[in-house]
């Protein structure tokens, strides 16, 4: 091998080594970019999670502020119920109707009731209007069914116990009676029974009259 060949071979080896080093550097640069992308993605995910946690915290904080007394408000409704029962009891008591001070007592209780209702309203607590409304299981609880063909089935016709809302939350459902369609068979049977009863009554009346006219 001549000196010139050796020099050429050496140059080729140097070039090959340089190419290998360039490739390694390129690989290193790509790996660094990949790592940067991964780190950036993790950072964005972490920031998004922190933002979601912040929103949840703000929502819970707002709900705690608005509905912190939710349970207390629900239990306080029994006070209003008892006040209304007391007023009803005083008005229906025959022994107290002649009492001159009865109206003063009732007026005093009414003032307490109005103050309590006013406090409830200031805190977003209001009664649910249900009479002649369509039955809604989200706000009403059916206790009785009443046969009535004059109203649509599922119409609330009686309020057994008042229901209340606290802003957009149900505090207590209304206990109600709702209508249902009267069965035709039952109605027909009832009419037949009335006719039969009327015939029997006429027969008994006739026999009574005849017996009175008969000689003893």
PyMOL commands that set and color helices and strands:
alter all, ss='L'
color gray80, all
select helices_A, chain A and resi 3-67+70-92+94-96+102-122+184-213
alter helices_A, ss='H'
color red, helices_A
select strands_A, chain A and resi 125-127+140-147+156-161+164-166+169-172+174-180
alter strands_A, ss='S'
color yellow, strands_A
deselect
rebuild
show_as cartoon
